[in-house]
Amino acid sequence: MKRIFAGILALMQVILCAVGLRQADMRVDYGGTPYEPPVIKTPLYIVRDGRSDWSIVLPPDADVCVQTAAKELQTYIAACCGVTLPAETGEATAHSIALEVEPTGVQTARVGFSIHDEESFRFLADGERLRIIGTGSRGTLYGVYTLLESYLGVRWFTPDLEVTPQSADFIVDAQLDRTVKPSFSIRRNNPPRATDAYRARSRMNVSFWNEAEEYGGALTYVLWDVTLDTLVPDALYETHPEYFALLPDGTRSTDHVCLSHPDVLPIAVENARKAILADKRGSKYIHIGQKDNENYCRCAQCEAAYAQYGSVSAPTILFTNAFADALDDEFPDFMFTFYAYQETDKPPADPSLRCRDNVAPVLCGLHKACRCHPLTECGAQDGAETFDNLYVPQPPTVAQDFANWVKVADTMYIYDYTINFLNTAQFFCNLETMQQTMQYMYDLGITGYIYNCGDGHEAAFNELRNYLLSRLQWDVHCDVSHCMNEFLAAYYGEQAAPYIREILDVQTAQMRATSHAFDFDWHYQAGFFPPLTAAKLDKLWRQALEADGTPQQRFRVETASLSWEYYKANLCMGKYTVLNPLRSRANEALYDAFLSHGLHRVSSFGLIPPKDEVDFIKRPYHWR
């Protein structure tokens, strides 16, 4: 009875906010530690009044990555200050920026690195010179990028937008001593048109396929994503159907592999060995990935493992452990990963089943969680949209699953989405919870964060989301609001930025008060904007569209505004009302605007159809 009463009370609050009789709480906290500019107690001038007698010094054995670091430092100091520092090899002297590399994995008390740091770096000034000391070449390169960002204000917002502020001076503190370590050791975000250079500048170190040797190399996979169909080919079904999943109806299916069958492991190991030996990129990762369905095996051996260890993930862990054991002697520096996804997203209840130290689960369960409320507080889940699920407080089981995975694996990665697949053209209110979620992952001890929706998705505010996620992957404590304001000013223009920031705040707050947001099943009617709030958003968008800016910035504002128009058209608001005899023309104009602004999808699940196939009486939701 208490649960029913709590649900009715929650529903009443949602209804009151939705119709405007109760004002939604408009305070939005995007999280992070408040930004503070670098402190300069005693100035050390690297460039003064557009002049410099400084140089960049490389070690005699500088590899191609450290050479890149020197070139990047030269290029951006010249772009900002108008002076090119010479680069030379040798010992660091007065008035030099020394690029140094400590051996990766070696604990060095002199510079204060721990044995596990691989991409950390230290800034160390002694009043006459500045040293950038990286644990490995990538650490040195990332130190260069952080120096440029922190002291010259260089920003790489998107692959097509970088900012190089002009300054006659380049100043650091004469006694600067700062050590930086990334929050996650595995970081992947790949926006459209991203290059190896952009990925390095945004500190992403996973490319899956590209080597990026001049940027310190990328963490690449021999096999990634769905791999079991390569390791255990579907063609084997004809002669050995027993290698594949036994379904509840008694039939076998290639939808999944039976990981308990004793003959499957040696087949997978041999195919993996061939793939590793054929790889020419020096990849050190290989993945066990099932097909994207839940038709897992119900044979007696698999069912026994499910029962014994209390989770459907048990055969996958047992298989991957054995897989790693079989290949470890020949490939001792490899990491073996597997998906904790769909039926395997819950860890074993029996703690005796643990992942080997070179086996890591890739946790995918975030796609089920609500995105507009804190992960550790909201238990609403995608695929279970019932009154009880949405309006009665639920235990945060996704967050608890991740906490339980930590008990059975020393290394694990998050595989995240954070866009609205069903309606990518519509605003997705996850910006407020990104920092909280990533902070929680970091606090748990999760090692890596792989984001897989930055590339190619025409999602509303996707460029902003990509930038914020990359900042958080590097530093979960970063001031998201500060990063957002910088991005908006550069991307949309300084005059339009405050209006768009307020739009994001209002939409976030109203969605939070009236809806739950999910990656895969978030409908066009989710969230409710009462007339006064909708009128406020209309006014803010008009102000943003009328703001001064470059032609490119204005075009970006126009593109962003289509997310609000898409929402209104689907909800039949304003000029899209069914009472408007010209409603079909308004929908047609919106269709034309989408295409003229380079938007070819309203959903991740298909392209907008040709115009002659569209019925403009229907909502734009049907343009798929």
Backbone torsions as a table, in degrees:
resi	resn	phi	psi	omega
1	MET	NA	-39.3	178.7
2	LYS	-62.3	-39.2	-180.0
3	ARG	-65.2	-40.7	179.4
4	ILE	-64.7	-43.7	179.6
5	PHE	-62.2	-43.2	179.5
6	ALA	-63.2	-38.8	178.9
7	GLY	-66.1	-41.8	178.5
8	ILE	-63.8	-41.3	179.2
9	LEU	-63.1	-43.3	179.4
10	ALA	-64.2	-42.5	179.5
11	LEU	-63.0	-39.2	178.8
12	MET	-63.2	-40.1	178.6
13	GLN	-64.4	-41.0	177.8
14	VAL	-62.0	-45.4	-178.7
15	ILE	-62.5	-43.5	-179.9
16	LEU	-62.2	-40.3	177.1
17	CYS	-69.0	-36.5	-176.4
18	ALA	-67.9	-36.1	-178.1
19	VAL	-94.1	-4.3	175.6
20	GLY	90.1	4.2	178.6
21	LEU	-76.5	-17.7	174.8
22	ARG	-130.3	126.9	-177.2
23	GLN	-74.1	127.9	174.6
24	ALA	-67.3	147.4	177.8
25	ASP	-68.2	111.9	-174.6
26	MET	-87.9	2.8	176.3
27	ARG	-76.6	124.4	-177.7
28	VAL	-122.8	126.1	179.4
29	ASP	-116.3	108.5	-178.0
30	TYR	-81.8	-10.5	170.7
31	GLY	91.4	169.4	178.3
32	GLY	103.2	169.8	177.0
33	THR	-83.0	130.4	-178.7
34	PRO	-53.1	135.1	-176.8
35	TYR	-67.6	137.2	172.0
36	GLU	-131.9	130.4	179.2
37	PRO	-66.0	158.4	179.9
38	PRO	-58.5	139.8	179.3
39	VAL	-87.1	129.1	176.9
40	ILE	-120.5	99.0	180.0
41	LYS	-79.4	-48.3	177.5
42	THR	-123.2	113.6	-174.8
43	PRO	-70.0	135.4	171.2
44	LEU	-117.0	110.2	-174.7
45	TYR	-85.3	117.4	170.1
46	ILE	-86.7	-38.8	171.0
47	VAL	-129.1	134.3	179.7
48	ARG	-136.5	123.3	-179.1
49	ASP	54.2	37.8	176.4
50	GLY	76.0	13.9	179.6
51	ARG	-129.2	153.9	179.8
52	SER	-157.8	141.3	171.1
53	ASP	-112.6	21.3	179.8
54	TRP	-86.1	162.3	175.6
55	SER	-137.7	166.4	174.8
56	ILE	-107.0	126.4	-175.9
57	VAL	-113.8	126.4	178.4
58	LEU	-105.4	151.7	174.2
59	PRO	-68.8	154.9	-178.3
60	PRO	-57.7	-30.6	-177.7
61	ASP	-101.0	27.3	-177.0
62	ALA	-56.0	126.8	177.9
63	ASP	-84.5	-178.7	-174.1
64	VAL	-64.2	-29.6	179.4
65	CYS	-69.5	-43.6	178.3
66	VAL	-67.2	-33.9	175.0
67	GLN	-63.7	-39.3	175.5
68	THR	-62.4	-42.5	179.2
69	ALA	-57.3	-43.1	179.2
70	ALA	-64.2	-42.4	180.0
71	LYS	-65.4	-41.6	179.1
72	GLU	-63.3	-42.1	179.3
73	LEU	-63.2	-45.8	176.5
74	GLN	-57.5	-50.0	-173.8
75	THR	-60.7	-46.5	-172.9
76	TYR	-82.1	-28.3	171.2
77	ILE	-65.0	-42.2	177.8
78	ALA	-62.9	-41.7	-179.0
79	ALA	-65.2	-35.9	-177.1
80	CYS	-87.3	-40.4	-170.2
81	CYS	-111.9	-10.0	177.7
82	GLY	76.3	18.9	179.5
83	VAL	-135.1	136.9	-179.6
84	THR	-102.8	119.7	177.9
85	LEU	-81.0	132.7	177.0
86	PRO	-68.8	147.7	177.1
87	ALA	-111.2	133.7	-178.0
88	GLU	-145.7	162.9	180.0
89	THR	-104.6	138.6	177.1
90	GLY	149.9	-154.5	-179.6
91	GLU	-88.7	142.5	178.6
92	ALA	-67.8	134.7	178.6
93	THR	-122.4	-178.5	174.3
94	ALA	-59.7	147.7	-179.3
95	HIS	58.6	48.5	175.1
96	SER	-138.4	148.3	168.9
97	ILE	-100.9	110.4	-176.3
98	ALA	-93.5	123.3	175.3
99	LEU	-95.5	112.4	-174.5
100	GLU	-121.0	154.1	-179.3
101	VAL	-131.7	121.8	170.7
102	GLU	-89.0	144.8	179.7
103	PRO	-56.6	131.9	-179.5
104	THR	-59.5	132.8	175.7
105	GLY	82.8	3.4	-179.7
106	VAL	-101.5	126.5	178.5
107	GLN	-76.4	127.1	-176.0
108	THR	-129.6	104.2	-178.0
109	ALA	-61.8	-28.9	-176.2
110	ARG	-61.5	-35.5	179.4
111	VAL	-112.5	0.7	169.1
112	GLY	76.9	30.6	178.4
113	PHE	-96.0	149.4	174.2
114	SER	-87.5	165.6	-174.1
115	ILE	-67.6	-20.3	-176.3
116	HIS	-92.8	-7.8	-179.0
117	ASP	-72.1	134.8	177.4
118	GLU	-125.8	-21.4	-177.7
119	GLU	-129.3	18.7	177.3
120	SER	-78.5	167.1	176.4
121	PHE	-155.0	164.3	179.3
122	ARG	-133.5	133.0	168.3
123	PHE	-91.7	128.9	-178.4
124	LEU	-141.4	111.9	178.8
125	ALA	-112.0	146.7	-179.6
126	ASP	-124.5	24.2	178.9
127	GLY	92.8	-19.5	-178.6
128	GLU	-128.2	-23.7	-178.1
129	ARG	-144.2	165.2	178.2
130	LEU	-125.9	127.3	177.3
131	ARG	-107.6	136.3	170.5
132	ILE	-113.6	107.8	-171.3
133	ILE	-110.6	111.4	-179.4
134	GLY	-104.2	148.9	171.5
135	THR	-88.0	84.5	-172.3
136	GLY	100.4	160.8	-174.5
137	SER	-62.6	-38.0	-179.9
138	ARG	-63.5	-37.3	176.9
139	GLY	-59.6	-42.1	177.8
140	THR	-63.8	-43.5	178.5
141	LEU	-61.8	-46.3	179.4
142	TYR	-64.4	-31.1	175.0
143	GLY	-62.8	-40.5	177.3
144	VAL	-61.2	-46.8	-178.9
145	TYR	-63.7	-40.0	179.8
146	THR	-67.5	-37.6	176.3
147	LEU	-60.7	-45.5	-179.6
148	LEU	-63.8	-39.6	178.8
149	GLU	-69.2	-46.5	-171.3
150	SER	-72.8	-37.8	-170.3
151	TYR	-112.0	-15.0	175.2
152	LEU	-117.8	-9.2	177.1
153	GLY	76.9	18.1	177.6
154	VAL	-65.4	139.2	178.1
155	ARG	-136.2	139.9	172.5
156	TRP	-115.8	88.6	-172.4
157	PHE	-77.8	-42.2	177.6
158	THR	-143.1	170.3	175.6
159	PRO	-58.8	-21.1	-177.5
160	ASP	-107.7	-2.2	-174.7
161	LEU	-135.3	108.5	171.8
162	GLU	-123.6	152.6	-178.4
163	VAL	-121.9	127.8	178.2
164	THR	-125.7	88.5	-178.7
165	PRO	-59.0	142.8	-179.0
166	GLN	-87.6	132.6	179.4
167	SER	-152.4	138.4	176.9
168	ALA	-80.5	-11.8	-176.5
169	ASP	-125.3	145.4	172.4
170	PHE	-129.0	109.7	-170.2
171	ILE	-126.1	136.1	169.0
172	VAL	-126.0	170.8	176.9
173	ASP	-76.4	137.2	-175.1
174	ALA	-64.4	-22.7	179.0
175	GLN	-116.4	30.4	-178.4
176	LEU	-56.0	129.7	176.7
177	ASP	-147.6	99.9	-174.3
178	ARG	-140.9	128.1	176.8
179	THR	-109.2	134.8	-177.6
180	VAL	-125.8	133.2	177.7
181	LYS	-131.8	133.0	-179.9
182	PRO	-66.4	148.7	178.7
183	SER	-67.3	-42.1	-179.4
184	PHE	-118.3	134.7	-179.2
185	SER	-78.9	-21.8	177.7
186	ILE	-114.9	121.8	-175.0
187	ARG	-139.2	124.9	180.0
188	ARG	-137.4	124.3	173.1
189	ASN	-155.1	128.2	-169.3
190	ASN	-135.7	77.6	-178.1
191	PRO	-62.1	161.3	175.4
192	PRO	-54.9	139.2	178.9
193	ARG	70.0	12.7	178.4
194	ALA	-66.1	140.7	175.9
195	THR	-112.8	171.8	175.0
196	ASP	-59.1	-37.4	179.2
197	ALA	-63.3	-46.2	-179.7
198	TYR	-64.3	-42.4	179.3
199	ARG	-59.4	-40.5	178.8
200	ALA	-67.3	-42.9	-178.7
201	ARG	-65.1	-28.3	176.1
202	SER	-95.5	10.6	172.9
203	ARG	67.2	27.4	175.8
204	MET	-86.9	132.8	-176.8
205	ASN	-119.7	7.6	175.4
206	VAL	-115.4	122.4	177.1
207	SER	-117.4	-9.7	-174.6
208	PHE	69.7	-50.4	-171.7
209	TRP	-121.3	-32.4	-174.4
210	ASN	-85.9	141.5	-178.8
211	GLU	-77.2	-42.6	179.3
212	ALA	51.9	46.9	-173.8
213	GLU	-59.9	-38.1	-177.9
214	GLU	-68.8	-13.3	176.2
215	TYR	-110.1	27.6	175.9
216	GLY	91.4	4.0	-178.1
217	GLY	81.0	151.8	177.1
218	ALA	-112.9	154.8	176.4
219	LEU	-79.2	101.0	-174.3
220	THR	-106.6	158.8	-179.1
221	TYR	-108.8	138.2	169.0
222	VAL	-65.7	-47.7	175.2
223	LEU	-135.4	136.5	-177.8
224	TRP	-139.6	157.2	176.3
225	ASP	71.4	-129.4	179.8
226	VAL	-76.2	109.9	-173.5
227	THR	-123.4	-17.6	-176.7
228	LEU	-64.7	-25.2	176.9
229	ASP	-73.6	-16.3	172.2
230	THR	-89.2	-41.4	-178.5
231	LEU	-72.4	-35.9	177.4
232	VAL	-130.0	84.1	-170.9
233	PRO	-58.3	142.9	178.1
234	ASP	-58.6	-25.4	-178.8
235	ALA	-60.7	-21.2	179.3
236	LEU	-70.8	-14.8	-176.6
237	TYR	-60.3	-34.9	-176.1
238	GLU	-60.0	-40.1	-178.6
239	THR	-101.2	-22.4	-177.3
240	HIS	-137.0	69.7	178.4
241	PRO	-61.7	-21.2	-179.0
242	GLU	-68.8	-10.7	177.1
243	TYR	-77.9	-7.4	-172.5
244	PHE	-118.8	172.1	-168.5
245	ALA	-63.5	133.5	169.7
246	LEU	-89.6	120.1	-176.7
247	LEU	-89.8	165.2	-178.2
248	PRO	-57.8	-26.8	-179.4
249	ASP	-84.3	5.1	176.9
250	GLY	90.7	-2.8	178.5
251	THR	-91.8	162.2	175.6
252	ARG	-101.9	152.6	-177.8
253	SER	-146.3	143.0	175.1
254	THR	-80.3	6.1	176.2
255	ASP	-59.0	-33.3	178.2
256	HIS	-140.2	162.9	174.9
257	VAL	-101.3	143.4	173.6
258	CYS	-81.0	101.2	-175.2
259	LEU	-78.0	-5.1	177.8
260	SER	-91.7	-13.8	-177.5
261	HIS	-69.4	128.7	-173.9
262	PRO	-63.8	-24.9	-178.6
263	ASP	-81.2	-14.9	-174.6
264	VAL	-73.0	-41.2	-177.0
265	LEU	-57.8	-52.7	-178.8
266	PRO	-61.9	-31.5	176.3
267	ILE	-64.8	-47.1	-179.8
268	ALA	-63.8	-40.8	-179.6
269	VAL	-63.2	-44.4	-178.2
270	GLU	-65.8	-41.6	178.3
271	ASN	-67.8	-34.3	176.4
272	ALA	-66.6	-42.3	179.6
273	ARG	-59.4	-43.5	179.1
274	LYS	-62.0	-42.2	-178.8
275	ALA	-66.7	-40.3	180.0
276	ILE	-64.8	-45.8	-178.5
277	LEU	-67.5	-28.1	179.8
278	ALA	-81.6	-16.6	-177.9
279	ASP	-72.5	130.9	-177.0
280	LYS	-108.5	7.9	-173.8
281	ARG	-101.4	-2.0	-177.2
282	GLY	74.5	26.6	-179.8
283	SER	-63.4	145.2	-177.9
284	LYS	-124.3	15.0	-178.9
285	TYR	-129.1	144.1	172.4
286	ILE	-144.6	145.3	-166.6
287	HIS	-121.9	143.6	170.3
288	ILE	-103.0	107.0	-176.8
289	GLY	-128.8	122.1	178.7
290	GLN	-80.0	165.5	174.8
291	LYS	-68.7	159.7	-171.8
292	ASP	-83.8	73.6	176.2
293	ASN	-159.4	176.3	-178.2
294	GLU	-115.2	23.7	179.9
295	ASN	-86.9	61.0	-178.2
296	TYR	-77.2	165.4	-170.6
297	CYS	-74.8	137.6	177.1
298	ARG	-115.8	25.2	178.5
299	CYS	-67.9	168.6	-175.1
300	ALA	-61.5	-40.8	-178.1
301	GLN	-66.9	-43.9	179.0
302	CYS	-65.4	-44.0	179.9
303	GLU	-61.3	-37.1	178.2
304	ALA	-64.4	-39.3	178.0
305	ALA	-67.5	-39.8	177.2
306	TYR	-58.2	-45.7	-177.3
307	ALA	-68.6	-42.3	-175.9
308	GLN	-64.8	-41.6	-174.0
309	TYR	-105.1	-3.1	173.7
310	GLY	75.6	25.6	178.2
311	SER	-164.4	146.9	175.7
312	VAL	-69.4	-16.1	179.0
313	SER	-72.9	-12.8	-173.0
314	ALA	-56.6	-51.6	179.6
315	PRO	-59.8	-33.0	179.1
316	THR	-66.0	-42.6	178.8
317	ILE	-66.6	-46.8	179.0
318	LEU	-58.7	-43.3	-179.2
319	PHE	-65.4	-47.2	-177.1
320	THR	-66.3	-37.9	175.3
321	ASN	-59.8	-46.4	-179.7
322	ALA	-67.3	-38.3	176.6
323	PHE	-58.9	-46.3	178.7
324	ALA	-66.3	-40.7	177.7
325	ASP	-58.0	-43.1	-175.6
326	ALA	-68.7	-26.8	-175.8
327	LEU	-105.8	-8.2	-171.2
328	ASP	-65.0	-41.5	-177.9
329	ASP	-62.7	-39.8	-177.6
330	GLU	-80.2	-31.0	-177.9
331	PHE	-131.1	72.9	-169.8
332	PRO	-69.7	-16.9	-177.3
333	ASP	-104.1	20.7	-179.4
334	PHE	-90.3	150.7	170.1
335	MET	-112.8	135.4	-177.6
336	PHE	-113.1	120.6	-177.0
337	THR	-116.5	159.5	176.6
338	PHE	-147.0	154.4	178.4
339	TYR	-77.8	130.9	162.6
340	ALA	-101.9	92.1	-165.2
341	TYR	-150.0	146.5	-178.6
342	GLN	55.5	-117.7	-176.0
343	GLU	-71.3	-18.0	-177.7
344	THR	-99.5	15.6	-173.3
345	ASP	-77.7	-12.3	178.3
346	LYS	-98.9	135.5	-179.8
347	PRO	-73.2	163.6	177.2
348	PRO	-63.5	142.4	177.1
349	ALA	-76.7	-24.8	178.7
350	ASP	-85.9	111.0	-175.6
351	PRO	-69.1	-6.4	178.4
352	SER	-71.4	-19.7	176.4
353	LEU	-92.0	105.5	-179.0
354	ARG	-120.8	156.7	174.1
355	CYS	-78.2	141.1	172.4
356	ARG	-57.4	163.0	-178.1
357	ASP	-69.3	-14.9	175.8
358	ASN	-108.8	22.0	177.3
359	VAL	-121.2	130.2	-177.0
360	ALA	-132.4	126.9	171.4
361	PRO	-74.5	144.3	173.0
362	VAL	-105.7	105.4	-169.8
363	LEU	-84.0	122.8	-174.7
364	CYS	-112.4	6.8	-170.2
365	GLY	-69.6	-10.9	-178.0
366	LEU	-61.9	-23.3	-178.4
367	HIS	-65.5	-17.3	179.5
368	LYS	-88.0	-17.0	-170.4
369	ALA	-84.8	152.3	173.6
370	CYS	-65.0	138.0	-175.4
371	ARG	-101.2	-10.7	-177.7
372	CYS	-106.3	7.3	173.6
373	HIS	-133.4	155.0	-176.5
374	PRO	-56.4	135.9	-178.7
375	LEU	-58.6	-36.0	-176.8
376	THR	-83.0	-2.2	-179.0
377	GLU	-118.9	-34.7	-173.9
378	CYS	-98.4	125.3	-179.8
379	GLY	-104.0	5.8	176.9
380	ALA	-61.4	138.4	-177.0
381	GLN	-131.7	145.5	176.5
382	ASP	-62.4	141.0	178.3
383	GLY	89.0	-0.9	-179.3
384	ALA	-135.2	46.9	-175.3
385	GLU	-78.6	82.6	174.2
386	THR	-117.1	167.3	177.6
387	PHE	-55.6	-45.8	-177.3
388	ASP	-63.8	-41.5	-177.1
389	ASN	-67.3	-40.9	-172.3
390	LEU	-87.4	-29.2	-171.3
391	TYR	-118.2	-9.4	174.7
392	VAL	-105.0	129.7	-179.2
393	PRO	-52.6	129.9	-178.8
394	GLN	-115.6	150.3	175.8
395	PRO	-65.8	140.3	-178.5
396	PRO	-76.3	76.2	-171.1
397	THR	-69.3	-30.3	178.8
398	VAL	-64.6	-45.5	177.4
399	ALA	-61.3	-39.0	-179.4
400	GLN	-69.7	-35.6	176.2
401	ASP	-58.5	-44.3	179.9
402	PHE	-64.1	-40.9	178.2
403	ALA	-62.7	-34.8	179.6
404	ASN	-74.8	-31.5	176.2
405	TRP	-62.4	-34.8	-180.0
406	VAL	-59.4	-27.6	-178.4
407	LYS	-75.0	-18.3	-175.9
408	VAL	-118.1	-0.4	-179.4
409	ALA	-144.6	132.3	178.6
410	ASP	-79.8	-27.1	-178.9
411	THR	-128.5	132.9	177.5
412	MET	-156.2	154.5	-178.2
413	TYR	-123.1	150.7	172.9
414	ILE	-97.3	133.6	174.1
415	TYR	-111.4	111.4	-168.9
416	ASP	-118.8	158.3	178.9
417	TYR	-115.5	-67.4	177.9
418	THR	58.4	34.2	164.6
419	ILE	-131.7	166.2	177.8
420	ASN	-91.9	98.1	-176.8
421	PHE	-62.8	-39.8	-173.7
422	LEU	-70.0	-37.1	179.6
423	ASN	-136.0	73.4	-176.5
424	THR	-63.9	-24.2	-178.4
425	ALA	-75.7	-9.6	-175.2
426	GLN	-100.7	146.5	178.0
427	PHE	-55.9	134.1	-180.0
428	PHE	-116.0	119.2	-166.6
429	CYS	-88.9	60.1	179.2
430	ASN	-110.1	2.6	-174.2
431	LEU	-65.7	-31.7	-177.5
432	GLU	-74.2	-26.8	-173.4
433	THR	-99.3	-5.8	-176.0
434	MET	-61.5	-46.7	-177.3
435	GLN	-66.5	-41.3	179.0
436	GLN	-60.2	-43.9	-178.4
437	THR	-64.7	-45.9	-177.5
438	MET	-70.9	-32.5	174.4
439	GLN	-63.0	-41.3	178.1
440	TYR	-62.0	-44.0	178.4
441	MET	-61.3	-44.5	179.7
442	TYR	-61.9	-45.2	-179.7
443	ASP	-63.1	-32.5	177.4
444	LEU	-68.0	-25.2	-175.7
445	GLY	101.4	15.5	176.9
446	ILE	-68.0	136.4	-165.5
447	THR	-86.1	-38.7	-172.1
448	GLY	-135.7	159.2	-179.5
449	TYR	-135.5	108.5	-178.3
450	ILE	-106.1	117.0	178.0
451	TYR	-104.8	129.1	-169.1
452	ASN	-122.8	21.1	178.4
453	CYS	-121.1	4.0	178.6
454	GLY	-70.7	-31.6	-172.3
455	ASP	-86.5	115.2	167.9
456	GLY	84.7	-11.9	-177.7
457	HIS	-82.5	126.5	178.0
458	GLU	-85.1	59.9	-177.4
459	ALA	-89.5	148.1	179.1
460	ALA	-60.8	130.4	-179.8
461	PHE	58.0	31.6	-177.9
462	ASN	-65.8	-34.7	179.6
463	GLU	-64.4	-43.6	177.1
464	LEU	-62.4	-45.9	-178.5
465	ARG	-61.8	-43.5	178.0
466	ASN	-58.4	-45.1	-178.1
467	TYR	-64.1	-47.2	-178.7
468	LEU	-63.5	-40.5	179.4
469	LEU	-64.6	-39.3	179.4
470	SER	-66.0	-37.5	176.8
471	ARG	-64.2	-39.8	-179.1
472	LEU	-73.2	-34.1	177.3
473	GLN	-62.8	-34.2	177.8
474	TRP	-79.5	-41.0	-176.6
475	ASP	-144.6	103.3	-177.6
476	VAL	-67.9	-12.1	-179.8
477	HIS	-93.5	0.1	-173.6
478	CYS	-62.8	152.1	-179.3
479	ASP	-78.3	99.6	-174.4
480	VAL	-64.3	-40.8	-179.5
481	SER	-61.6	-42.4	177.8
482	HIS	-63.3	-46.3	178.4
483	CYS	-61.0	-39.3	179.9
484	MET	-64.1	-45.5	-178.5
485	ASN	-63.1	-40.8	177.2
486	GLU	-61.3	-45.3	-179.4
487	PHE	-62.3	-48.5	-175.7
488	LEU	-60.5	-40.8	-179.0
489	ALA	-64.7	-40.3	-179.1
490	ALA	-76.1	-38.9	-171.6
491	TYR	-82.3	-41.8	-176.3
492	TYR	-105.5	-11.3	-177.6
493	GLY	104.3	147.1	-175.1
494	GLU	-65.1	-31.0	179.7
495	GLN	-76.6	-37.7	-178.6
496	ALA	-78.1	-27.2	-172.0
497	ALA	-54.8	-46.6	-179.0
498	PRO	-61.1	-35.1	179.1
499	TYR	-68.4	-43.3	-179.7
500	ILE	-68.1	-36.1	176.1
501	ARG	-60.7	-43.7	179.6
502	GLU	-66.8	-36.5	175.9
503	ILE	-58.9	-47.6	179.4
504	LEU	-60.2	-41.3	-179.7
505	ASP	-64.5	-47.7	-177.7
506	VAL	-64.3	-46.5	-179.5
507	GLN	-63.8	-41.9	179.0
508	THR	-60.3	-47.4	-177.5
509	ALA	-65.1	-43.3	-178.3
510	GLN	-69.5	-40.0	177.0
511	MET	-63.5	-42.8	-179.9
512	ARG	-59.6	-36.5	-176.8
513	ALA	-78.3	-21.4	-170.4
514	THR	-126.4	3.9	-171.7
515	SER	-155.0	168.0	162.9
516	HIS	-115.7	144.8	-176.1
517	ALA	-117.8	129.7	-179.1
518	PHE	-127.1	150.4	-177.8
519	ASP	-62.2	-45.7	-168.8
520	PHE	-103.0	-18.3	-172.7
521	ASP	-137.2	52.8	-180.0
522	TRP	-108.0	110.9	-167.3
523	HIS	-84.3	163.0	-177.7
524	TYR	-64.0	-23.3	-178.5
525	GLN	-93.0	6.0	-179.5
526	ALA	-71.5	138.7	-176.1
527	GLY	81.9	144.4	-176.1
528	PHE	-135.6	129.8	-178.5
529	PHE	-114.3	109.6	178.5
530	PRO	-65.0	163.9	-172.9
531	PRO	-52.6	-44.3	-177.7
532	LEU	-66.6	-39.1	178.6
533	THR	-68.4	-41.4	178.0
534	ALA	-63.0	-40.5	178.4
535	ALA	-64.0	-38.3	177.9
536	LYS	-63.2	-43.0	178.6
537	LEU	-65.6	-40.3	176.1
538	ASP	-57.7	-43.9	-178.9
539	LYS	-65.7	-43.1	179.6
540	LEU	-62.3	-40.3	178.3
541	TRP	-67.1	-38.3	176.5
542	ARG	-61.2	-42.9	-179.9
543	GLN	-65.1	-39.9	178.7
544	ALA	-65.8	-40.2	-178.8
545	LEU	-70.8	-26.3	179.7
546	GLU	-89.9	-7.3	-176.8
547	ALA	-68.4	151.9	178.6
548	ASP	-75.5	149.9	178.8
549	GLY	175.5	177.6	177.2
550	THR	-71.6	161.0	176.3
551	PRO	-54.9	-37.4	179.8
552	GLN	-68.1	-40.6	178.4
553	GLN	-65.0	-41.1	178.5
554	ARG	-64.0	-39.1	177.7
555	PHE	-62.1	-40.0	178.8
556	ARG	-66.0	-37.7	176.0
557	VAL	-63.0	-45.1	177.8
558	GLU	-57.8	-44.6	-179.5
559	THR	-61.5	-45.1	-179.2
560	ALA	-64.1	-35.8	-177.3
561	SER	-64.6	-21.4	-178.8
562	LEU	-67.0	-20.9	176.4
563	SER	-65.5	-39.6	177.7
564	TRP	-72.5	-38.5	177.5
565	GLU	-64.4	-38.7	178.2
566	TYR	-61.8	-43.4	178.7
567	TYR	-61.9	-48.6	-177.8
568	LYS	-63.0	-40.0	-179.2
569	ALA	-64.1	-37.7	178.7
570	ASN	-71.3	-29.9	179.5
571	LEU	-94.7	5.5	178.6
572	CYS	56.6	45.8	-179.8
573	MET	-100.9	150.5	175.9
574	GLY	61.2	-132.1	-176.6
575	LYS	-67.8	-9.9	179.9
576	TYR	-93.5	7.7	-179.4
577	THR	-63.0	149.0	178.7
578	VAL	-67.3	-13.4	178.8
579	LEU	-82.1	-11.0	-179.1
580	ASN	-85.6	118.0	179.9
581	PRO	-65.2	-17.4	179.9
582	LEU	-101.6	20.3	-177.7
583	ARG	-58.0	-41.5	-178.3
584	SER	-63.5	-33.6	177.1
585	ARG	-68.7	-37.1	177.6
586	ALA	-63.6	-42.4	177.4
587	ASN	-64.7	-38.9	179.7
588	GLU	-66.2	-40.0	177.8
589	ALA	-63.4	-37.2	176.9
590	LEU	-65.6	-41.9	175.9
591	TYR	-57.1	-47.7	179.9
592	ASP	-62.3	-39.0	-179.9
593	ALA	-65.2	-38.8	177.3
594	PHE	-57.3	-51.9	-176.0
595	LEU	-67.8	-39.2	-178.9
596	SER	-69.6	-17.1	177.3
597	HIS	-104.1	16.1	173.6
598	GLY	77.5	17.1	178.6
599	LEU	-100.4	117.2	-175.2
600	HIS	-115.1	10.5	178.8
601	ARG	-142.9	147.7	164.2
602	VAL	-110.5	-5.8	-179.1
603	SER	-146.4	152.5	176.2
604	SER	-71.0	-9.8	-171.1
605	PHE	-98.0	17.4	175.9
606	GLY	162.7	156.6	178.9
607	LEU	-79.3	156.1	171.9
608	ILE	-62.5	130.8	-178.2
609	PRO	-71.3	163.9	175.8
610	PRO	-57.7	154.1	-172.6
611	LYS	-61.2	-35.7	-177.4
612	ASP	-72.8	-5.7	177.6
613	GLU	-102.3	2.3	-174.5
614	VAL	-101.5	133.2	172.4
615	ASP	-98.0	106.6	-172.9
616	PHE	-78.6	0.5	170.1
617	ILE	-73.4	-30.2	-178.4
618	LYS	-80.3	161.9	179.3
619	ARG	-67.1	153.3	177.1
620	PRO	-61.5	-16.6	175.0
621	TYR	-52.7	-27.7	-176.5
622	HIS	-84.1	0.9	179.4
623	TRP	-80.9	67.0	-178.6
624	ARG	-152.6	NA	NA
